[in-house]
Amino acid sequence: MNFPEAVRSALRGYATFSGRARRSEFWFFYLFLTLSQFAAAILDGALFGLNRMAPIGAIVGLGLLLPMFAVTVRRLHDVGRSGWWLLISLVPLLGLLVLLFWYVQSGENGPNRFGPDPRAGDGAGGGYRPPPSGGGTYNPPPPGGAGRPWPVNGPGSRPGGA
């Protein structure tokens, strides 16, 4: 996945926290974020001076905040981690090092519990994929093979199968 495809894919799935993101999509989008903030800082300096507020940078940052979180969560999904692991970044230094380790790892081969492999050779190009036209979400087979879908405690069901 090249730079324009990665940015387009991340922005297309700007608020999609399900699915998986390849390393290239994640890192190219973070490069795009860095370049965007750098350009905004230059514009802010040219238009408002160096000792003033930075409204352009704030607008760019707020506009890209949700896509940044979404692609980060999808990247964690690609390595088999829940998006809630992003909260480990609140642990000073150690949390960021753990996340960086996961970000640079290759994703799991084949489908995992978060969706199909974005590296699959199906010609779709990887990255964010909208749900099928019939709606619904990806539901992989449960551990142990076919049979019942993933256990869900819905209305009228009781834990323990009773």
N, C-alpha and C positions, 0 to 999 in steps of 0.2 A: 504494500500500500504506500503510495507516494504522499508527499506533503498536501497537495490540494484535496486528494481523496480523503485523507485522514481528517482534515479540518471540516470538509463537507459532511463526512459521516458523523463526526462528533456533534456538529451543530444541528444536523438533521434529527439526532436523538438527544436533543438538548435537555429534556426532562425525563428521559427514559433510564430508569435505574435497574432495569432487568436486562438480561442478556450478557454478552461478553464483548470485551474490546481487546484487540491485538496490541502487542507492544508498540508496533509502529503507529497505530492510531493514537494511543496514549501519549507517546513521546513527541510525535509531530504536533499534537494539539497543545501540549505544554510549551513547545517551541513557539507556536502561534500566539499563545498567551503572553509569553515573554516579549515577543516582537511587538505585539499590540500595546502592551504597557509601556514599552520603550518609546514607540511612536507617540503615544498619548502624552508621555512626559515631555517629549520635545515640543509638541504642540502647546502644552500647558506653559512651558517655559517661554516660548515665543509669544504667546498671546497674553499671559497673565503675569509674567515675571517669575523670578526664581523664589521670591519670598512670599508668594501668595498661595491661596488654595489651588488645588488641582482638580477642577470640575470635570475635565475631559477624562482624566485618568480614573476618577471615581465612577463616571458613567460607564466607561469601558470595563472596569473591574466588576461593577455590579451586573452588567449585561452578560459577562462571561462566567459569573460565579456558578450559576446552576449547571451549565454545560460542563464546567470543570469538575464539579462533584459527581455528575452523572457518568462521565467517562472514567473517573477514578474508581467509582463503585463497579462499573463494568469490567475494569481492568482487574480488580480484586476477584471478581467472579471468574475471570479467565484462569486464574491460578487456584481456583477452588475455595476461595475465602468469601465469607459474607461481607457485604458492604459495611456492616457495623464495625468491622475491624478498623475502619478509618478513624474511629475514636481513639485508637491506640496512639495517634499522633499527639494526644494531650499529655502523654508521658514524655517529659523533656528528653531530648536526644535519642534515647533508646527506642521510643515509639517511631520516630522518623527513620531511624536506621532499619528497623524491622520492615516498615512499609517500603523503603527503598529496595530492600532485598526482594520483596515480593514483586515490586514493579519491574525489576530487571529479569525475573525468572521467565522462562518460556511457559506458555499456558498449557493446561492439561490437554492431552491428545484425545480427540473424539468428544462426544457430548458429555457434559457433566450436569449436575443438578440445576445449573443456571442457564443452560441452553446448549445449542449446537456449537461445534467448534468453528470459530470464525475463520480458521485457516483451511477449512474443508475446500477441496478442489471442485466446488459446484459452480464456479463462474460468478458467484454473487459478489466477490471482492471483499468479503469479510466486513467487519464493522457492524454498525447498527443496522438491524433489519426490522422493518415494520412487521407487526403481527400478520398472519395470513388473512386473506380477504374475508374468510368466514369468521373472523374474530378468534378469540381464545388465545391461549399462551402455550408455550412449549411445555409439554409434560412428559419427561423421560420415563422409561419403564422403571418400576421400583427396584430397589436392591433385591437381588434374588430372582430376577426374571419377570416374566409376564404374570398376569393375574390381576389382583386388585390394584387400583391406582395408589398413589402415595396415601398413607393414612391421614385422614383429616377428621378432626372432631367437629362435625357439623351439628346442626340441630337434630336432636333426638338420638345422637350417638353417645355412647358412654365409654370412657377409657376402660380397657381390658376386654372389650368385645361383649360386655354383658348387656 
